[in-house]
Amino acid sequence: MAESLLLPVVRRVIGKTTDTLVQKVTRMYGVDGDRRKLERQLLAVERLLADAESKSETNPAVKRWMKDLNAADDEADDVLDEFQYEVLHREAMSLKSLGHKVRSYMTPLEFHFTMRRKLAKVLKKINELVEEMNTFGLLLRDETQQLSYRQTYSVLPSNELDDIFGRDDDKEVVVIKLLLNQRDQHKWENLQLLQKELQKAVGRRRFLLVLDDVWNEEKKKWEEDLKPLLSSVGGGDGSVILVTTRSQRVAFIMGTLEYHNPACLSDDDSWELFSKKAFSKDVQQQAELVTAGKLIVKKCKGLPLALKTMVGMMSSKQQVKE
């Protein structure tokens, strides 16, 4: 049985609940108990998601539950991101090397009450979903070959960089990546310093900056911090800032000139991606596996993320019964 497409999402959030930075700040503000409860509840959900995925095909209540879980999981992800940011922000403020006074975006007391409320809110949602989950009669499936939830990334071999399916037009775009390495010894004490460094690096050169998978839906953070910073960088004529997001609200807040919704992959492109990555050459010759694979591809409905997830699961399968 294929594992749930929600599993990678849930595992990512579980990983964040055990993150050192998150634990540090939750202990500091007296909310570590809620963090541990969130971790335990998500671990309980993780164990039964495979069966929930199976039952959702015939049970509308389970299908709706999974949709609600996805939304609550995204909310938990955002809250944990804020905890991580708070630690880094406080550490940057504590540096004495430049001797500047830095205005905090939120006082410790404000952060304490705000984040206590947010964490309690998302924990309440997860608790309610777990209670509902327990009414479905879900069973624990044998998932001994599942990846640990702490594996949060994959590496694409350099010889596969040209294997891009259904995105030929995008290959013509040359992306200049501006990286702020978190391992760098430089700690940006304020936005003014970062602004000067970016201006120095960019100068009058034309650039394309890609802000990938943006989720910030708080207009104040965008208007007061990032927007003025990016507007002051400069760059030559024709410089572009490209934002990718799954939220229409993000596009509205950032004031994009126009937005583009990428189309799903065609049936042919979907099958090419799936078959080349999921099956070896020998396996591709097995008619039964090809038939099963095409049924899976059809269910993915041209969504690259769904196809990628299924590819990862199917790459180790050699027989139809698996």
C-alpha positions in Angstrom: 0.0 0.0 0.0 1.4 3.4 -1.0 2.1 5.7 1.9 0.1 8.9 2.4 1.1 11.9 0.5 0.7 13.8 3.8 3.5 11.8 5.5 6.4 13.9 4.2 4.6 17.0 5.4 3.8 15.6 8.8 7.3 14.3 9.2 8.8 17.7 8.4 6.8 19.3 11.2 7.7 16.5 13.6 11.3 17.2 12.8 10.9 20.9 13.6 9.3 20.1 17.0 12.6 18.4 18.0 14.8 21.2 16.5 17.3 22.5 19.0 16.4 26.2 18.3 12.7 25.5 18.8 13.3 23.6 22.1 15.6 26.4 23.3 13.0 29.1 22.8 10.0 27.1 24.0 11.8 26.3 27.3 12.8 30.0 27.6 9.2 31.1 27.3 7.6 28.3 29.3 5.7 26.6 26.5 7.9 23.5 26.1 5.1 21.4 27.5 2.9 22.3 24.5 5.7 21.7 22.1 6.2 18.1 23.5 2.4 17.5 23.3 2.4 18.7 19.7 5.3 16.3 18.9 3.5 13.3 20.5 0.2 14.0 18.8 1.9 14.3 15.4 3.8 11.0 16.0 0.4 9.4 16.7 -1.0 10.7 13.5 2.0 9.6 11.5 1.6 6.0 12.5 -1.9 5.8 11.1 -1.7 8.0 8.0 -1.1 5.1 5.6 -4.4 3.5 6.6 -6.1 6.9 6.5 -5.0 7.4 2.9 -6.5 4.1 2.0 -9.8 4.7 3.7 -10.1 8.3 2.3 -10.8 6.8 -1.2 -14.1 5.5 0.0 -14.9 7.5 3.2 -15.7 11.2 2.7 -15.2 11.9 6.4 -11.7 10.6 6.4 -11.0 12.5 3.2 -12.2 15.8 4.8 -10.2 15.0 7.9 -7.0 14.7 5.9 -7.7 18.0 4.3 -8.1 19.6 7.7 -5.0 17.9 8.9 -3.0 19.4 6.0 -4.2 22.9 6.9 -3.4 22.4 10.6 0.0 21.0 9.8 0.8 24.0 7.7 -0.2 26.3 10.6 2.0 24.3 13.0 4.9 24.6 10.5 4.5 28.4 10.5 4.4 28.6 14.3 7.6 26.6 14.7 9.3 28.7 12.0 8.5 31.8 14.2 10.1 30.1 17.2 13.3 29.4 15.1 13.4 33.0 13.9 13.0 34.3 17.4 16.2 32.6 18.6 18.2 33.8 15.6 16.8 37.3 16.0 17.7 37.4 19.7 21.2 36.1 19.1 21.8 38.7 16.4 20.6 41.5 18.7 23.0 40.4 21.5 26.1 40.8 19.4 28.2 43.7 20.6 30.7 43.9 17.8 29.1 46.8 15.9 27.7 48.6 19.0 24.5 49.6 17.4 21.2 49.7 19.1 18.6 47.5 17.4 14.9 47.9 17.6 13.1 44.6 18.1 10.0 43.8 16.0 8.4 42.4 19.2 9.3 42.7 22.9 10.0 39.5 24.8 6.7 39.9 26.7 4.7 40.5 23.5 6.4 37.4 21.9 5.7 35.3 25.0 1.9 36.0 25.0 1.6 36.0 21.2 3.4 32.7 20.6 1.8 31.0 23.7 -1.6 31.8 22.1 -0.6 30.6 18.6 1.0 27.4 19.9 -2.1 26.6 22.1 -4.4 27.3 19.2 -2.6 25.0 16.8 -2.3 22.3 19.5 -6.0 22.5 20.1 -6.7 21.9 16.4 -4.3 18.9 16.3 -5.9 17.5 19.5 -9.3 17.7 17.9 -8.1 16.0 14.8 -6.5 13.2 16.8 -9.8 12.7 18.7 -11.6 12.5 15.3 -9.0 10.2 13.9 -9.6 7.8 16.8 -13.2 7.3 15.7 -12.2 6.0 12.2 -10.9 2.7 13.4 -7.6 3.2 11.6 -5.0 0.4 11.7 -1.2 0.5 12.0 0.3 -0.7 8.7 3.7 -2.3 8.2 5.9 0.7 7.2 9.3 -0.8 8.0 10.7 0.7 4.8 9.6 4.2 5.4 12.2 6.9 5.7 12.8 8.5 9.0 11.0 11.8 9.5 14.3 13.4 10.2 15.4 13.0 6.6 14.3 16.4 5.3 16.1 16.8 2.0 17.3 14.9 -1.0 20.3 15.5 -3.4 19.9 15.5 -7.1 23.0 14.1 -8.9 24.6 16.6 -11.2 24.2 14.3 -14.2 20.4 14.5 -13.8 20.1 18.2 -13.8 19.0 18.2 -17.4 16.2 15.7 -16.7 13.4 18.4 -16.4 10.1 17.2 -17.6 7.4 19.5 -19.1 9.3 22.7 -18.2 11.3 23.3 -21.4 10.5 27.1 -21.4 11.8 27.4 -17.9 15.2 26.0 -18.9 16.1 29.3 -20.6 15.9 31.2 -17.4 19.3 31.8 -15.7 18.8 32.2 -12.0 21.4 34.1 -9.9 21.1 32.8 -6.3 21.9 35.2 -3.5 22.7 33.0 -0.6 23.1 34.0 3.1 24.8 31.0 4.5 23.5 30.2 8.0 27.0 28.8 8.8 28.6 32.1 7.9 30.3 33.8 10.9 28.7 37.1 10.0 25.6 37.9 12.1 23.4 40.6 10.6 22.7 42.8 13.5 20.4 45.1 11.6 18.8 45.6 8.2 21.0 48.6 7.5 24.1 46.5 7.6 22.6 43.8 5.4 21.4 46.6 3.0 24.9 47.9 2.6 26.3 44.4 1.9 23.7 43.7 -0.7 24.2 47.0 -2.5 28.0 46.3 -2.5 27.4 42.8 -3.9 24.9 43.7 -6.6 26.0 47.2 -7.6 24.6 48.1 -11.0 24.5 44.6 -12.3 21.3 43.2 -13.6 20.0 40.3 -11.5 17.2 37.8 -11.1 16.4 37.1 -7.4 14.1 34.1 -6.7 12.2 34.0 -3.4 11.1 30.4 -3.4 8.1 29.0 -1.6 7.1 32.1 0.4 4.6 31.6 3.1 4.6 34.9 5.1 1.1 36.2 5.2 1.7 39.0 7.6 1.7 42.3 5.6 3.5 44.2 8.3 6.6 42.0 8.1 6.8 42.5 4.4 6.1 46.2 4.4 8.4 47.1 7.2 11.4 44.8 6.7 11.8 42.9 3.4 10.2 45.3 0.9 12.3 48.4 1.8 15.4 46.2 1.9 14.9 44.8 -1.6 13.8 48.1 -3.0 17.1 49.7 -1.9 19.4 47.1 -3.4 19.5 48.7 -6.9 20.7 46.6 -9.7 20.7 47.3 -13.4 17.8 47.9 -15.7 15.7 44.7 -16.2 16.4 43.3 -12.7 13.6 41.1 -11.6 12.5 39.6 -8.3 10.5 36.4 -8.8 8.3 35.0 -6.0 7.0 31.5 -5.9 4.2 30.6 -3.4 1.2 28.4 -3.0 -0.8 31.2 -1.3 -2.8 33.8 -3.3 -2.7 36.0 -0.2 1.1 36.1 -0.3 0.9 37.3 -3.9 -1.6 40.0 -2.9 0.5 41.2 0.1 3.7 41.4 -1.9 2.0 43.5 -4.6 3.2 41.5 -7.6 2.6 43.1 -11.0 1.1 39.9 -12.3 1.0 36.3 -11.3 1.3 33.1 -13.2 -0.3 29.7 -12.3 1.9 26.9 -13.8 -0.2 24.3 -15.5 -0.1 20.7 -14.4 2.1 18.4 -16.4 0.5 16.7 -19.4 -0.2 13.0 -19.3 2.9 12.3 -21.5 5.2 14.4 -19.4 3.8 12.9 -16.2 4.4 9.4 -17.5 7.9 10.3 -18.8 8.9 11.7 -15.4 7.4 8.8 -13.4 8.6 5.9 -15.6 12.2 7.2 -15.9 12.7 7.9 -12.2 10.6 5.1 -10.6 11.5 2.1 -12.7 14.7 0.5 -13.9 15.0 -0.4 -17.6 14.3 -4.1 -16.8 11.2 -3.2 -14.8 9.9 -0.9 -17.5 9.5 -4.0 -19.7 7.0 -5.6 -17.3 3.5 -4.9 -18.7 1.8 -5.3 -15.3 4.0 -2.8 -13.6 3.6 -0.4 -16.5 -0.2 -0.7 -16.2 -0.1 -0.1 -12.4 2.3 2.8 -12.9 0.0 4.5 -15.3 -2.9 4.2 -12.9 -0.8 5.9 -10.2 0.2 8.7 -12.6 -3.4 9.3 -13.5 -4.3 9.7 -9.8 -1.5 12.3 -9.4 -3.4 14.5 -12.0 -0.2 16.1 -13.3 1.0 17.5 -9.9 4.8 17.4 -9.9 5.0 17.2 -6.1 2.6 14.2 -6.0 4.6 12.5 -8.8 7.9 13.1 -7.1 6.5 11.6 -3.8 5.2 8.5 -5.6 8.5 8.2 -7.5 10.4 8.0 -4.3 8.1 5.2 -3.0 8.1 3.2 -6.2 11.8 3.3 -7.0 12.4 0.2 -4.8 9.5 -1.8 -6.1 10.2 -4.6 -8.5 6.9 -6.6 -8.4 3.2 -5.6 -8.8 2.3 -7.1 -5.4 4.7 -4.6 -3.7 
